[in-house]
Amino acid sequence: MTRTLSVRKTPAIDAALAEIIRVTDAETATEAVARALNLYTAWLKLKPGTTVVATSHTRRKTT
């Protein structure tokens, strides 16, 4: 099933998307949005009271 997602283009949205792409390895806006939707779907499936632990990794800037 394919659905269209429409987002109003604003400077704030552009800045947020640029930041997401910068800190992830997403190569396109579509890929960044797909990853965000997958993460949100997983979040919605959690049972109330679930403990969530966030971890991170260090990325070395190459340029």
Sequence and secondary structure as in RCSB ss.txt:
>XXXX:A:sequence
MTRTLSVRKTPAIDAALAEIIRVTDAETATEAVARALNLYTAWLKLKPGTTVVATSHTRRKTT
>XXXX:A:secstr
          HHHHHHHHHHHHHS   SHHHHHHHHHHHHHHHHTS TT              
